[in-house]
């Protein structure tokens, strides 16, 4: 599993035109969607790095954990570009082309995150440390029962 995480970092370093360790995680992450009145900005680079690696190393969601197309979800926008290193923080998800999805826990299904990791986009069970980071930022992590 550790090797998988290293591959994710290596892929990020190869694809993102920034220097050194800055390339291993986005400068900012933003969560938007239903239940969020204003975009939630995650601007702590070490926490963003933790999120990225934890999701990349998380287990794939089992068949019964994969969210349905109409399940509630939140957009996770990642701001990797060099311009975000010294610029005012982003205000909207449309300011980047890197997006994933957070599917809040629903019923017995755990929270699931889908984002590009090691060149593939697959649903992964959200690790506890990622849930703690997102919860501290105010991200709703449980879908309301309808």
Backbone bond lengths (Angstrom), bond angles and torsions (degrees), N, CA, C in turn:
res aa  C-N    CA-C-N  psi(-1)  N-CA   C-N-CA  omega(-1)  CA-C   N-CA-C  phi
1 X - - - 1.440 - - 1.531 110.97 -
2 X 1.316 116.86 -37.49 1.460 119.79 179.82 1.519 110.10 -62.51
3 X 1.316 116.07 -37.74 1.452 121.28 179.42 1.528 110.40 -62.34
4 X 1.332 116.53 -39.18 1.462 121.67 178.54 1.529 110.12 -60.38
5 X 1.331 116.78 -44.31 1.463 121.17 178.29 1.513 111.61 -61.64
6 X 1.331 116.11 -39.24 1.461 119.85 178.96 1.522 111.04 -66.29
7 X 1.332 116.52 -34.76 1.457 119.81 176.81 1.526 110.82 -65.34
8 X 1.322 116.89 -38.05 1.468 120.83 177.89 1.521 109.50 -62.13
9 X 1.317 116.86 -46.42 1.463 120.65 179.86 1.521 109.85 -63.12
10 X 1.317 117.76 -42.91 1.465 120.82 179.65 1.525 110.73 -62.11
11 X 1.328 116.95 -41.69 1.466 120.30 177.84 1.520 110.61 -63.67
12 X 1.310 116.83 -41.18 1.465 120.78 179.10 1.528 110.00 -62.76
13 X 1.321 116.99 -43.30 1.461 120.88 179.78 1.524 111.35 -62.67
14 X 1.317 116.72 -36.07 1.455 120.53 -178.44 1.526 112.42 -74.97
15 X 1.323 117.69 -30.99 1.454 121.28 -174.03 1.515 114.99 -94.61
16 X 1.305 118.25 -21.53 1.455 120.92 -174.15 1.519 109.65 -106.80
17 X 1.334 117.31 123.34 1.465 120.25 -175.88 1.530 113.33 -81.99
18 X 1.319 116.27 64.80 1.456 120.83 174.91 1.512 107.47 -133.49
19 X 1.321 115.55 167.50 1.454 118.31 -173.88 1.505 114.75 -95.55
20 X 1.325 115.65 149.68 1.457 124.19 170.91 1.509 116.08 53.07
21 X 1.340 114.17 -142.79 1.458 121.03 -174.80 1.518 112.34 -66.85
22 X 1.326 118.69 -19.42 1.463 120.78 179.17 1.522 111.35 -57.89
23 X 1.326 118.71 -25.59 1.453 121.92 -176.79 1.517 112.81 -77.88
24 X 1.304 118.36 -12.04 1.459 120.99 -174.12 1.518 113.70 -77.92
25 X 1.308 117.96 -8.29 1.464 121.05 177.52 1.521 108.28 -158.78
26 X 1.325 116.03 155.64 1.462 118.00 178.33 1.529 111.49 -68.51
27 X 1.304 115.87 150.76 1.464 120.87 178.11 1.527 109.98 -64.76
28 X 1.326 115.24 -39.15 1.460 121.47 178.68 1.514 109.09 -136.25
29 X 1.339 115.42 153.09 1.461 122.81 168.22 1.526 105.23 -127.93
30 X 1.324 115.90 145.17 1.460 120.49 -178.66 1.524 108.74 -133.49
31 X 1.329 115.61 136.28 1.460 121.11 177.91 1.523 107.98 -115.70
32 X 1.336 115.32 129.03 1.461 121.97 178.90 1.521 108.83 -137.27
33 X 1.321 115.61 159.36 1.452 119.58 175.13 1.512 112.65 142.34
34 X 1.330 116.54 -171.79 1.467 121.61 -178.10 1.528 111.38 -57.07
35 X 1.333 115.62 135.98 1.456 120.61 179.85 1.514 113.64 88.05
36 X 1.340 116.93 -2.19 1.466 121.76 179.27 1.520 107.05 -119.78
37 X 1.333 116.46 113.02 1.466 120.14 -175.43 1.530 112.68 -74.76
38 X 1.330 117.29 -33.84 1.467 122.93 177.47 1.518 107.96 -132.84
39 X 1.337 117.96 147.99 1.472 119.22 178.70 1.532 111.26 -52.67
40 X 1.336 115.19 138.56 1.470 121.36 176.09 1.517 106.98 -97.42
41 X 1.323 116.23 120.20 1.456 121.62 -176.80 1.520 110.22 -103.59
42 X 1.324 116.04 124.57 1.464 122.27 174.66 1.525 105.72 -100.13
43 X 1.335 115.80 107.90 1.460 120.04 -173.85 1.523 113.43 -114.22
44 X 1.312 116.88 16.56 1.466 122.21 178.77 1.532 107.68 -97.76
45 X 1.340 116.57 103.03 1.460 119.64 -174.79 1.531 113.22 -56.24
46 X 1.337 120.26 -45.24 1.469 118.17 178.05 1.543 112.84 -60.15
47 X 1.322 116.93 -36.92 1.471 119.50 177.64 1.529 109.91 -68.09
48 X 1.322 118.14 -40.36 1.466 120.96 177.26 1.524 110.73 -61.91
49 X 1.322 116.04 -38.67 1.463 121.35 177.19 1.532 109.83 -63.11
50 X 1.318 116.26 -44.28 1.471 121.02 177.79 1.519 110.71 -59.83
51 X 1.334 116.49 -45.15 1.468 120.58 179.27 1.519 110.24 -59.05
52 X 1.310 116.50 -50.47 1.466 121.15 -176.78 1.525 111.93 -58.42
53 X 1.322 116.92 -50.87 1.464 119.58 -177.84 1.528 112.29 -69.16
54 X 1.324 116.98 -38.23 1.466 119.65 179.86 1.524 110.88 -64.48
55 X 1.326 117.16 -41.68 1.468 119.71 178.62 1.523 109.92 -67.52
56 X 1.328 117.42 -42.97 1.465 120.42 179.97 1.522 112.12 -60.28
57 X 1.326 117.27 -31.52 1.461 121.13 -178.76 1.524 113.43 -97.24
58 X 1.321 117.26 -0.01 1.469 121.12 -179.61 1.525 110.18 -73.13
59 X 1.325 115.82 153.00 1.464 118.08 177.72 1.523 111.78 -68.17
60 X 1.314 114.61 149.27 1.466 119.62 173.57 1.517 108.39 -60.67
61 X 1.309 115.13 146.71 1.459 119.38 175.19 1.527 108.60 -68.18
62 X 1.323 115.84 135.85 1.463 120.74 176.41 1.536 108.48 -68.23
63 X 1.308 116.36 162.90 1.460 121.23 -177.60 1.526 111.63 -51.29
64 X 1.329 117.60 -43.48 1.470 120.16 -178.29 1.536 112.73 -77.85
65 X 1.332 118.05 -2.94 1.460 122.22 178.15 1.532 112.57 -104.35
66 X 1.322 116.82 -10.85 1.461 120.73 -178.28 1.523 108.61 -70.56
67 X 1.336 116.70 124.92 1.463 119.82 -178.95 1.529 112.25 -64.74
68 X 1.313 115.12 147.42 1.468 120.95 174.97 1.530 108.41 -77.28
69 X 1.312 116.24 160.09 1.465 121.39 -177.64 1.525 112.72 -58.04
70 X 1.321 117.23 -30.08 1.474 119.45 -177.55 1.526 113.15 -100.26
71 X 1.331 118.27 9.34 1.466 120.87 176.76 1.529 109.97 -67.96
72 X 1.332 116.93 149.14 1.477 119.26 176.93 1.524 110.35 -59.75
73 X 1.333 115.27 139.88 1.456 119.65 179.37 1.513 109.75 -148.76
74 X 1.316 114.49 159.09 1.452 122.97 178.52 1.521 108.06 -120.98
75 X 1.320 116.87 142.66 1.461 120.26 178.99 1.526 109.03 -83.29
76 X 1.326 115.49 132.48 1.459 122.75 175.18 1.525 106.88 -110.30
77 X 1.320 116.52 107.20 1.467 121.90 -179.13 1.522 108.58 -100.48
78 X 1.339 115.98 136.47 1.452 121.02 -177.34 1.527 109.77 -119.87
79 X 1.315 115.28 128.40 1.459 122.07 -174.77 1.526 109.19 -107.07
80 X 1.330 115.53 91.02 1.451 123.04 -176.91 1.527 112.51 -90.29
81 X 1.307 116.87 -27.82 1.451 121.82 -167.88 1.529 112.76 -55.99
82 X 1.311 114.78 148.16 1.462 122.02 -178.55 1.519 111.91 -56.17
83 X 1.314 118.12 -34.15 1.467 120.73 -176.91 1.518 112.78 -60.09
84 X 1.330 118.40 -20.03 1.463 120.65 -179.10 1.523 112.16 -84.15
85 X 1.325 118.62 -6.56 1.459 121.14 179.22 1.522 112.15 -66.13
86 X 1.311 116.85 -39.29 1.461 118.74 -174.61 1.522 112.10 -129.16
87 X 1.298 116.36 19.17 1.453 121.05 -176.58 1.518 109.80 -108.61
88 X 1.315 115.10 161.60 1.454 120.69 173.23 1.531 108.78 -55.11
89 X 1.324 118.69 144.71 1.465 120.76 -177.87 1.534 112.12 -58.05
90 X 1.319 117.02 151.76 1.462 120.63 178.25 1.530 110.91 -65.74
91 X 1.315 114.81 155.68 1.463 120.24 179.98 1.526 112.63 -114.14
92 X 1.329 117.89 -21.64 1.464 121.35 -174.81 1.527 111.03 -137.92
93 X 1.329 117.76 148.88 1.467 120.36 178.55 1.526 113.08 -64.40
94 X 1.315 117.86 -23.05 1.462 120.95 -179.31 1.531 112.53 -70.14
95 X 1.335 117.72 -6.14 1.458 120.85 179.92 1.526 112.70 -81.81
96 X 1.317 117.92 4.08 1.465 121.88 176.46 1.524 109.30 -143.55
97 X 1.300 116.01 162.07 1.464 121.31 176.88 1.518 112.39 -106.35
98 X 1.328 117.65 5.73 1.463 121.99 -177.63 1.521 109.08 -103.80
99 X 1.337 115.30 111.01 1.463 119.57 -176.48 1.523 111.15 -135.78
100 X 1.307 114.42 150.18 1.455 122.52 172.17 1.520 107.24 -138.00
101 X 1.328 116.45 -169.63 1.468 121.10 -178.26 1.514 110.57 -136.30
102 X 1.308 115.21 142.03 1.465 121.99 171.40 1.517 106.05 -112.27
103 X 1.317 116.36 122.04 1.462 121.81 175.08 1.519 106.62 -103.38
104 X 1.338 117.52 107.20 1.463 119.20 -179.68 1.532 111.22 -58.82
105 X 1.324 116.15 153.43 1.470 120.62 177.54 1.522 108.50 -55.78
106 X 1.318 115.19 144.30 1.461 120.32 -178.77 1.523 108.17 -146.09
107 X 1.335 116.23 122.00 1.454 119.49 -176.51 1.520 109.55 60.37
108 X 1.329 116.77 -124.51 1.468 120.54 179.15 1.533 112.35 -93.17
109 X 1.330 116.45 -5.92 1.470 119.58 179.43 1.518 110.03 -77.74
110 X 1.338 117.63 130.41 1.473 120.15 178.37 1.523 110.48 -72.42
111 X 1.322 116.03 167.71 1.461 120.53 173.67 1.531 108.01 -63.02
112 X 1.321 115.34 140.91 1.462 121.88 -177.55 1.528 107.64 -128.40
113 X 1.331 115.83 140.60 1.463 121.36 177.09 1.526 108.53 -121.53
114 X 1.320 114.84 133.53 1.460 121.34 175.69 1.516 107.37 -119.08
115 X 1.317 116.17 119.95 1.460 121.37 177.28 1.519 108.04 -155.18
116 X 1.327 116.75 162.85 1.459 120.56 179.01 1.523 108.96 -68.08
117 X 1.315 115.94 123.01 1.462 121.80 177.70 1.517 107.57 -142.28
118 X 1.307 116.49 121.76 1.454 122.86 -179.47 1.532 111.67 56.44
119 X 1.319 115.68 36.74 1.458 120.98 175.59 1.516 115.62 82.70
120 X 1.319 118.65 1.31 1.464 121.10 178.13 1.518 110.24 -128.84
121 X 1.309 115.07 151.71 1.457 121.33 178.29 1.528 107.07 -115.14
122 X 1.326 114.87 104.28 1.460 119.41 179.87 1.526 109.46 -133.85
123 X 1.335 117.58 151.33 1.467 120.07 177.25 1.529 110.34 -69.13
124 X 1.334 115.43 132.05 1.460 121.22 178.26 1.526 108.90 -127.78
125 X 1.311 116.53 144.93 1.461 121.05 176.43 1.526 108.03 -66.58
126 X 1.330 116.65 129.02 1.468 120.94 -177.76 1.528 109.61 -69.16
127 X 1.327 117.46 120.51 1.465 121.09 179.38 1.535 111.57 -66.11
128 X 1.319 116.41 153.51 1.472 122.45 -178.36 1.524 111.61 -56.70
129 X 1.328 118.65 -41.39 1.467 119.33 -177.76 1.525 111.14 -67.27
130 X 1.329 117.90 -31.69 1.464 121.04 175.53 1.527 109.52 -69.05
131 X 1.325 116.51 -42.21 1.465 120.31 178.58 1.528 111.01 -61.31
132 X 1.328 117.07 -37.86 1.472 120.28 178.39 1.533 110.85 -65.11
133 X 1.321 117.52 -43.25 1.464 121.29 178.84 1.525 110.22 -63.21
134 X 1.319 116.67 -45.74 1.461 120.50 -179.36 1.529 111.59 -66.35
135 X 1.321 116.89 -40.47 1.473 120.57 179.44 1.524 110.69 -63.11
136 X 1.342 117.15 -42.45 1.473 120.48 177.84 1.525 111.62 -59.75
137 X 1.324 116.67 -31.03 1.460 121.13 -179.85 1.530 112.14 -82.22
138 X 1.340 116.79 -9.37 1.458 120.01 179.14 1.515 115.05 95.12
139 X 1.327 117.72 15.47 1.464 121.29 179.27 1.522 109.42 -76.67
140 X 1.342 118.15 127.29 1.472 119.73 177.00 1.532 110.25 -70.96
141 X 1.318 115.71 123.61 1.469 120.31 -172.37 1.519 114.23 -111.59
142 X 1.333 117.31 5.57 1.456 121.78 176.13 1.518 107.56 -133.71
143 X 1.326 115.89 124.63 1.460 120.53 177.67 1.526 108.50 -74.40
144 X 1.316 115.49 142.28 1.464 118.96 177.35 1.513 109.43 -70.42
145 X 1.315 116.16 142.43 1.466 121.01 179.39 1.515 108.63 -76.16
146 X 1.313 115.35 127.74 1.468 119.46 -179.70 1.501 111.26 -105.36
